Amino acid sequence: MSGNDAAETSKIEVWWDMKDCPIPEGYDARRVRPSMERAFEKIGYTGPVSITAYGNQTQTPDHHLLALSSTGVAVVHTIVESTRSVMYRDMVEWRGQNPPPATMMIISDQVEGDFSWDLARLQQRTRYDLFQANSMKSRDDLLLVYYANWRWEQLLGEEGTPPLVTCGLSSAAVFYCKSCNFDCKSLKKFRKHLSSYKHGMEEAINPPDKQLLCVTKAWARNYPATPENATAKIHVLWDMNDCPIPEGYDARRVRPSIERALKELSYTGPVSITAFADQKQTPVHHLLALSSTGVDFSHTLPWVHYSRMITDFEIWTKDNPAPASIMIISDEVASSKDRSTLICRKLQESNYNCFLAYSVRPFEMPVLVTSAEWLWDNLLAVKVKGLLQLLPECFVAHCVYVIAKAWMISISISQVKIIHRKYA
């Protein structure tokens, strides 16, 4: 996948877990930075690279620390159990201070789970070009969209000449201790700190958090429309199996109810709706009512609903670039990580705005970042002003014709009855 032009010349920030991806024995650590820079240059990324290496630095040889620091690699000490959470916290802080266009790279084997879940949600809201390197074979089922994914050994094998460094000079980059909030530029001072009684007590009594903090779990729902999305197109994918039309409900109210709910949040763009179901099972009066209000139908068997919805979404996005919104009415997509993965990845690529509706509120927060969510029954219960006025003119005219004809027939029948009684 190629990145955008602005990101290709913007800053690149690298977070490196040294335990998962260590410096190989006999490898010149001064080559780490030029190897990464060479890999980026090969795919067109020429911006300045900043690298931070995380690990238990009491276990890292001095010659590696000196070599890394001499090439501008910042070195962070933290206990192994906290590396993942400390890296992620620094990553979130950096994102807050460095808006796109910019590029992020994660070197770690531990991106899956809550790390990838939370970062995927962040990427849907604010998109950065994202890269990864790991020591294991790359997986295809991650939530995150990467512009490139390298094996660690492959990355270090990139040709590059290490910069000349005079040993013994003061380090060029900073050494940090996350356990004590300590930093310095001298390896000697750094070693002295790590071996001190104060550091040992602080790390034992008050170590960095081991639990990764998912920052997006605190995000609210039902945001008012942003200016770029307020009048943009809205495409609705509706799974009629998960969210059926209630018995006795006037199906003509579905479209105006959805439109009314969106307008309450200031979304006024044109709405297109596609209903997915085995339409042989849908009552004819529902099909007629929905069709009369401009709802499209996709006849699908239950086991291919999801794939058909994804295909429809992909086709629609090709013809309708952002700003635009997608609304998904489905229990399966809202509650199943597997079902929402492809849509999550598509939202990261397209920068679309997203809405969700479901018949039952999911037990866990969906990975999809939404501007609004509704219970299906609540969505259908939205008050619609003047249903007759919201229907297409052709349908209204047809109804008027049918009513008038019925009224005329009724009058004729009454007149026949009067004549019959008169001459009986």
C-alpha positions in Angstrom: 0.0 0.0 0.0 1.4 3.4 -0.9 1.1 6.3 1.5 0.0 9.9 0.9 2.5 12.4 -0.6 2.5 14.7 2.4 3.3 11.8 4.8 6.2 10.6 2.7 8.2 13.7 3.5 7.0 14.2 7.1 8.5 13.0 10.4 8.7 9.3 11.2 8.5 8.1 14.8 9.7 4.6 15.7 8.9 2.7 18.9 11.1 -0.4 19.3 10.7 -3.2 21.8 14.3 -4.5 22.3 13.2 -7.8 24.0 11.0 -8.9 21.1 13.4 -7.7 18.5 16.9 -7.7 20.0 20.2 -6.6 18.4 21.6 -9.9 16.9 24.9 -11.1 18.4 27.8 -9.6 16.5 25.7 -7.0 14.7 27.0 -3.4 14.8 24.2 -1.5 16.6 25.2 1.7 14.8 23.6 0.1 11.7 20.1 0.0 13.2 19.2 3.6 12.3 20.6 3.6 8.8 19.0 0.3 8.1 15.6 1.6 9.0 16.1 4.8 7.1 17.2 2.8 4.0 14.1 0.7 4.2 11.9 3.8 4.4 13.7 5.4 1.5 13.2 2.4 -0.7 9.4 2.9 -0.5 9.6 6.6 -0.9 9.6 7.9 2.7 12.3 10.4 3.2 11.2 12.4 6.3 13.4 12.7 9.5 13.4 9.5 11.6 13.2 9.5 15.4 13.7 6.1 17.2 13.1 5.2 20.8 14.3 1.8 22.1 12.5 0.2 25.1 13.7 -2.6 27.4 15.4 -3.6 30.6 18.6 -1.7 29.9 20.4 -3.4 32.8 20.6 -6.4 30.5 21.8 -4.4 27.4 25.6 -4.3 26.9 27.3 -0.9 27.1 28.7 -1.0 23.6 25.1 -1.4 22.2 23.8 1.5 24.3 26.7 3.7 23.2 26.3 2.8 19.6 22.5 3.4 19.6 22.8 6.7 21.5 25.6 7.9 19.2 23.3 7.6 16.2 20.5 9.5 17.9 18.4 6.5 19.2 16.8 7.4 22.5 17.1 4.6 25.1 14.3 3.9 27.6 14.6 1.6 30.6 11.5 -0.1 31.9 10.7 -3.5 33.4 9.9 -6.1 30.8 6.3 -6.5 32.0 5.6 -2.8 31.5 7.3 -2.3 28.1 4.1 -2.7 26.1 2.0 -0.3 28.2 4.8 2.3 28.4 5.4 2.2 24.6 1.7 2.6 24.0 1.3 5.5 26.4 4.3 7.3 24.8 2.7 6.6 21.4 -0.6 8.1 22.4 1.1 11.2 23.8 3.1 11.6 20.6 0.0 11.5 18.5 -1.5 14.2 20.6 1.5 16.5 19.9 2.1 15.6 16.3 -1.0 15.7 14.0 -0.9 14.1 10.5 0.7 14.1 8.1 3.2 11.9 9.9 4.3 8.3 10.0 4.4 5.8 12.9 6.4 2.5 13.1 6.0 -0.2 15.8 8.7 -2.8 16.2 7.2 -5.4 18.5 5.6 -8.9 18.6 2.9 -7.8 21.0 0.7 -5.5 18.9 -2.3 -7.8 18.9 -5.1 -7.7 21.5 -6.0 -4.5 23.3 -3.0 -2.7 21.8 -4.2 -3.2 18.2 -7.9 -2.7 19.2 -7.3 0.7 20.7 -4.8 1.8 18.0 -7.2 0.7 15.3 -9.8 3.0 16.8 -7.4 5.9 17.0 -6.5 5.3 13.4 -10.1 5.5 12.3 -10.4 9.0 14.0 -6.9 10.4 13.1 -5.1 8.5 10.4 -1.3 8.2 10.3 0.8 6.1 7.8 1.5 3.0 9.9 4.4 0.5 9.6 5.4 -2.5 11.6 8.4 -4.9 12.1 8.4 -8.1 14.1 10.5 -11.1 14.7 7.7 -13.5 13.6 5.9 -14.2 10.3 3.5 -11.4 9.5 -0.2 -12.1 10.1 -3.0 -11.0 7.8 -5.8 -11.0 10.4 -4.8 -7.9 12.4 -7.2 -5.0 12.8 -4.5 -2.5 11.8 -3.8 -1.4 8.3 0.0 -1.3 7.6 1.7 0.4 4.7 4.5 -2.1 5.1 5.3 -5.0 7.5 8.9 -6.2 7.8 10.6 -9.1 9.5 13.2 -7.7 11.9 16.1 -9.6 10.4 15.1 -8.3 7.0 15.0 -4.8 8.2 18.5 -5.0 9.8 19.8 -6.5 6.6 19.1 -3.3 4.6 22.4 -2.0 3.1 23.5 1.1 4.9 26.8 2.6 6.1 27.0 3.2 9.8 28.0 6.8 10.7 31.5 7.3 12.0 31.5 7.7 15.8 34.3 8.5 18.2 34.0 6.3 21.2 34.0 8.0 24.6 32.2 11.2 23.5 29.1 12.3 25.2 26.0 10.5 23.9 23.9 12.2 21.2 20.5 11.0 22.5 18.9 10.8 25.8 18.7 7.8 28.3 15.4 7.6 30.2 14.3 5.6 33.2 10.5 5.3 33.1 10.3 3.8 36.6 11.8 7.0 38.2 11.1 9.7 35.5 14.9 10.2 35.3 16.8 11.2 32.2 20.4 12.1 31.2 22.8 12.1 28.3 25.6 10.2 29.9 25.8 6.5 29.9 27.9 6.6 33.0 25.2 8.5 34.9 22.5 6.3 33.5 24.3 3.1 34.7 24.9 4.7 38.1 21.2 5.6 38.4 20.0 2.0 37.4 22.3 0.5 40.1 21.2 2.9 42.8 19.3 2.0 45.9 16.7 4.7 45.1 16.0 3.3 41.7 15.7 -0.3 43.1 13.2 0.8 45.7 11.1 2.9 43.2 11.0 0.0 40.7 10.0 -2.4 43.4 7.4 -0.3 45.2 6.0 1.8 42.3 6.7 0.2 39.0 5.2 1.5 35.7 1.7 0.2 34.9 1.7 -3.2 33.4 -1.9 -2.9 32.2 -2.3 -1.1 28.8 -4.6 1.8 29.0 -7.2 1.9 26.2 -7.7 5.6 25.8 -10.6 5.2 23.3 -12.9 3.4 25.8 -13.6 6.8 27.4 -14.8 8.3 24.1 -18.4 9.4 24.0 -21.1 8.6 21.4 -23.5 10.7 19.4 -21.2 13.5 18.2 -22.8 16.4 16.3 -21.8 16.4 12.6 -18.5 18.0 11.7 -18.7 20.6 8.9 -17.1 18.3 6.3 -19.6 15.5 7.1 -22.7 17.5 7.7 -23.9 17.5 4.1 -21.9 14.5 2.8 -23.5 11.3 1.4 -24.7 8.6 3.8 -24.9 5.0 2.8 -26.9 2.6 5.0 -26.3 -1.2 5.0 -29.2 -2.9 6.8 -29.2 -6.5 7.8 -33.0 -7.3 8.0 -32.3 -10.6 9.7 -30.7 -9.0 12.7 -32.9 -5.9 12.7 -36.3 -6.9 11.2 -39.3 -4.7 10.7 -41.5 -5.2 13.9 -44.9 -6.8 13.4 -47.5 -4.1 12.7 -44.9 -1.4 12.0 -45.5 0.7 8.9 -42.4 0.0 6.8 -42.8 3.3 5.1 -41.5 4.9 8.3 -38.1 3.2 8.2 -36.4 5.7 5.9 -37.8 8.9 7.4 -37.0 7.5 10.9 -33.4 7.0 10.0 -33.2 10.4 8.3 -34.8 12.1 11.2 -32.4 10.5 13.7 -29.4 11.7 11.6 -30.8 15.2 11.2 -31.1 15.4 15.0 -27.3 15.2 15.0 -27.1 17.7 12.0 -26.4 15.2 9.3 -28.5 16.4 6.3 -26.7 14.7 3.4 -28.5 12.4 0.9 -29.2 8.9 2.3 -29.2 5.7 0.4 -30.3 2.5 2.0 -29.8 -1.1 0.9 -31.6 -3.9 2.8 -30.0 -7.3 2.9 -32.1 -10.5 3.5 -33.6 -13.6 1.9 -36.3 -11.4 0.3 -38.4 -14.5 -0.5 -39.1 -14.4 3.3 -40.0 -10.7 3.4 -43.7 -9.9 3.2 -44.8 -8.3 -0.1 -46.4 -5.4 1.7 -43.0 -4.6 3.4 -41.2 -4.8 0.0 -43.7 -2.5 -1.6 -43.6 0.0 1.3 -39.8 0.1 1.5 -39.4 0.3 -2.3 -41.9 3.2 -2.4 -39.6 5.2 -0.1 -36.5 4.5 -2.2 -35.0 1.6 -0.2 -32.9 -0.8 -2.4 -32.9 -4.6 -1.9 -30.2 -7.2 -2.0 -31.4 -10.7 -2.0 -28.9 -12.8 0.0 -28.9 -16.1 1.8 -28.2 -15.8 5.6 -24.7 -17.3 5.4 -23.5 -14.7 2.8 -25.2 -11.6 4.3 -21.9 -10.2 5.7 -19.8 -10.8 2.6 -22.4 -9.2 0.4 -22.6 -6.2 2.8 -18.8 -5.8 2.6 -18.8 -6.1 -1.2 -21.5 -3.4 -1.4 -19.5 -1.2 0.9 -16.3 -1.6 -1.1 -18.1 -0.8 -4.4 -19.8 2.3 -2.9 -16.5 3.6 -1.4 -14.8 3.5 -4.8 -17.4 5.8 -6.3 -17.9 8.0 -3.1 -14.6 9.1 -1.5 -14.5 10.8 1.9 -16.0 12.9 3.2 -18.9 10.5 3.4 -20.6 8.4 6.1 -21.5 4.7 6.4 -24.3 3.4 8.6 -24.4 -0.3 9.5 -27.5 -1.8 10.9 -26.4 -5.2 12.2 -25.9 -7.2 15.4 -23.3 -9.3 13.9 -21.0 -6.4 12.9 -21.5 -4.6 16.2 -20.7 -7.6 18.4 -18.3 -9.8 16.5 -14.7 -8.8 16.2 -14.2 -11.1 13.2 -17.2 -9.6 11.4 -16.1 -6.0 12.0 -12.4 -6.5 11.1 -12.7 -5.8 7.4 -15.0 -2.8 7.9 -12.6 -1.5 10.6 -9.7 -1.8 8.1 -11.7 -0.1 5.4 -12.6 2.8 7.7 -8.8 3.3 8.4 -8.2 3.4 4.7 -11.1 5.6 3.7 -11.4 8.0 6.6 -15.2 7.6 6.5 -17.6 8.6 9.3 -19.5 5.7 10.8 -22.8 5.0 12.5 -24.1 1.8 14.1 -27.5 0.4 14.9 -28.3 -3.0 16.5 -31.2 -4.8 18.2 -29.2 -5.6 21.3 -26.5 -3.4 22.7 -23.1 -5.2 22.4 -21.5 -6.6 25.6 -18.2 -5.0 24.6 -17.4 -1.7 22.9 -17.2 -2.3 19.1 -13.9 -1.8 17.4 -15.6 0.5 14.9 -15.4 4.1 15.9 -18.8 5.6 15.6 -20.3 9.2 15.6 -23.6 7.8 16.8 -25.1 4.5 17.8 -28.8 3.5 18.3 -30.9 0.6 19.4 -32.9 -0.5 16.4 -36.2 -0.1 18.3 -35.3 3.4 19.4 -34.3 4.3 15.9 -37.7 3.2 14.5 -39.4 5.0 17.3 -38.1 8.4 16.2 -41.0 10.7 15.6 -41.6 11.5 12.0 -43.4 14.6 11.1 -45.9 14.4 8.2 -45.2 10.9 6.9 -47.3 11.6 3.9 -45.1 14.6 3.0 -42.0 12.5 3.2 -43.1 9.9 0.7 -42.2 10.3 -3.0 -44.7 12.3 -5.1 -45.5 9.3 -7.3 -46.4 7.2 -4.3 -48.5 10.0 -2.8 -50.3 10.5 -6.1 -51.0 6.8 -6.4 -52.4 6.7 -2.9 -54.7 9.7 -3.6 -55.9 8.0 -6.8 -56.7 4.8 -4.9 -58.5 6.6 -2.1 -60.5 8.7 -4.5 -61.4 5.7 -6.6 -62.5 3.8 -3.4 -64.5 6.8 -2.3 -66.3 7.0 -5.7 -67.0 3.3 -5.6 -68.4 3.7 -2.1 -70.7 6.5 -3.2 -71.9 4.3 -6.2 -72.6 1.4 -3.8 -74.6 3.7 -1.5 -76.6 5.0 -4.4 -77.4 1.5 -5.6 -78.6 0.6 -2.1 -80.9 3.7 -2.0 -82.4 2.9 -5.4 -82.9 -0.8 -4.4 -84.7 0.2 -1.2 -86.9 2.7 -3.1 -88.2 0.2 -5.6 -88.2 -2.9 -3.4 
